[in-house]
Amino acid sequence: MKDVFAGVDIGGTRIKIGLADNAGRLLSCEILETAECRDAESLLEKVGATIRTLANADSAVVKGTGIGCPGRIDFALGKVVWLKSKLEFLEGIPLALRLGERLACPVVCD
């Protein structure tokens, strides 16, 4: 099993997810439609499941994940403080903590 790192770009239209190796080379990626996520739970479940699927396909272990999210983010808590878009349901959600629990790896959100 090789070590990989996941990157998640949450946008109002699409959620882009990629896995990279230690050198930063992109190994695989997937694009989800944000409209398919009606609440924080469904977004976290889809993102977590996609990362696990990509990692399993590469026979890899996710060692860490970074999330980019629009709005005002409390970096220390990995929490969305304020968000004005189609994703208001993420306000107050500790994205880093909740995704980290799903993936069993460190997660940062900014």
Secondary structure as UniProt FT lines:
FT   STRAND          2..10
FT   STRAND          14..20
FT   TURN            22..23
FT   STRAND          26..33
FT   HELIX           34..36
FT   HELIX           40..57
FT   TURN            58..59
FT   STRAND          60..68
FT   STRAND          72..74
FT   TURN            75..78
FT   STRAND          79..82
FT   TURN            86..87
FT   HELIX           88..90
FT   TURN            91..92
FT   HELIX           95..103
FT   STRAND          107..109
//
